[in-house]
Amino acid sequence: MEIENQTLQQRVQNLQVQLTELEERHSQRMKDFLKSQTSESKLEENRLRTALKQSEREMEEKEKAYRRKILGLEKAGMKKNCWLKQKDSMLQTETELSTSPGISVLTTSKLQRSGSYTQRTSTPKVKRRLDMSSKS
């Protein structure tokens, strides 16, 4: 019985050594796994940060372009409003003058309607072209 007991004790010790070795290997594998997961997580985090910064830059550029477009449209609107005010003012002045008794005013619009406006404003180059076309 004693020999059997010693054999069993020897076997228990061997199993304990094996268990310790397996636990150490498992622990090392878990450390390696966690280390690789951590490095992958850091890489993914860096990739996401870079993508976020790029998106923010693109968004800022789009906002700047949008603001420039709005400013351009606002300026165009202001110019158009100014032009319309000037035209209204000219029409009002024209109306006031044409309703005054004894005053006859030839305005641009009246000249255009009569057809004489284009003749009065034609340039010498245009006249030469007209003359050249009649010669050939």
C-alpha positions in Angstrom: 0.0 0.0 0.0 2.8 2.3 0.7 4.2 1.9 -2.7 0.8 2.6 -4.2 0.5 5.7 -2.1 3.9 6.9 -3.2 3.1 6.3 -6.8 -0.2 8.2 -6.4 1.7 11.1 -4.7 4.2 11.1 -7.5 1.4 11.2 -10.0 -0.3 14.1 -8.2 3.0 16.1 -8.2 3.4 15.5 -11.9 -0.1 16.6 -12.6 0.4 19.7 -10.5 3.5 20.5 -12.5 1.6 20.0 -15.7 -1.2 22.2 -14.4 1.2 24.9 -13.5 2.8 24.8 -16.9 -0.6 24.9 -18.6 -1.7 27.9 -16.5 1.5 29.8 -17.3 1.1 29.1 -21.0 -2.5 30.1 -20.9 -1.6 33.3 -19.0 1.1 34.1 -21.5 -1.3 33.5 -24.4 -3.9 35.8 -22.7 -1.3 38.5 -22.3 -0.3 38.3 -26.0 -3.9 38.3 -27.0 -4.8 41.3 -24.9 -1.6 43.1 -26.2 -2.6 42.5 -29.8 -6.2 43.6 -29.1 -4.9 46.7 -27.4 -2.6 47.5 -30.4 -5.4 46.9 -32.9 -7.7 49.0 -30.8 -5.2 51.8 -30.8 -4.7 51.5 -34.6 -8.5 51.7 -35.0 -8.8 54.6 -32.7 -6.0 56.5 -34.6 -7.7 55.7 -37.9 -11.0 57.0 -36.6 -9.4 60.1 -35.3 -7.8 60.8 -38.6 -11.0 60.2 -40.4 -12.8 62.6 -38.0 -10.2 65.3 -38.6 -10.5 64.9 -42.3 -14.3 65.1 -42.1 -14.1 68.2 -40.0 -11.7 69.9 -42.5 -14.0 69.0 -45.4 -17.0 70.4 -43.5 -15.2 73.6 -42.7 -14.3 74.0 -46.4 -17.9 73.4 -47.4 -19.1 76.0 -44.9 -16.6 78.5 -46.2 -17.7 77.9 -49.7 -21.3 78.2 -48.7 -20.7 81.5 -46.8 -18.8 82.9 -49.9 -21.8 81.9 -52.1 -24.2 83.5 -49.7 -22.2 86.7 -49.6 -22.0 86.8 -53.4 -25.8 86.4 -53.6 -26.3 89.1 -51.0 -24.0 91.5 -52.9 -25.8 90.7 -56.2 -29.2 91.3 -54.5 -27.9 94.6 -53.1 -26.7 95.6 -56.5 -30.0 94.7 -58.1 -31.9 96.6 -55.4 -29.7 99.6 -56.0 -30.1 99.3 -59.8 -33.9 99.0 -59.3 -34.0 102.1 -57.1 -32.0 104.1 -59.7 -34.3 102.9 -62.4 -37.4 103.8 -60.4 -35.9 107.2 -59.6 -35.2 107.8 -63.3 -38.7 106.7 -64.3 -40.2 109.0 -61.7 -38.1 111.9 -62.9 -39.0 111.0 -66.5 -42.7 110.9 -65.6 -42.5 114.2 -63.7 -40.8 115.9 -66.7 -43.1 114.4 -69.3 -46.2 115.5 -67.3 -44.9 119.1 -67.1 -46.8 121.3 -69.5 -44.7 122.5 -72.5 -41.7 120.2 -71.9 -41.0 117.4 -74.3 -38.3 115.0 -73.2 -36.8 112.3 -75.4 -35.8 109.4 -73.1 -33.8 106.3 -74.0 -37.0 104.2 -74.0 -38.8 106.6 -76.3 -35.8 106.7 -78.6 -35.6 102.9 -78.7 -39.3 102.7 -79.5 -38.9 105.2 -82.4 -36.0 103.3 -83.9 -33.8 106.4 -84.1 -31.8 105.5 -80.9 -29.8 102.8 -82.7 -28.9 105.2 -85.5 -27.8 107.9 -83.1 -25.6 105.6 -81.1 -24.0 103.6 -83.9 -20.2 103.8 -83.9 -18.0 104.5 -87.0 -16.8 100.9 -87.1 -20.4 99.8 -87.4 -21.0 102.3 -90.2 -17.9 101.1 -92.0 -19.1 97.6 -91.8 -22.4 98.7 -93.2 -20.8 100.5 -96.0 -18.5 97.6 -96.8 -21.4 95.2 -96.9 -23.3 97.4 -99.4 -20.2 97.6 -101.7 -19.9 93.9 -102.1 
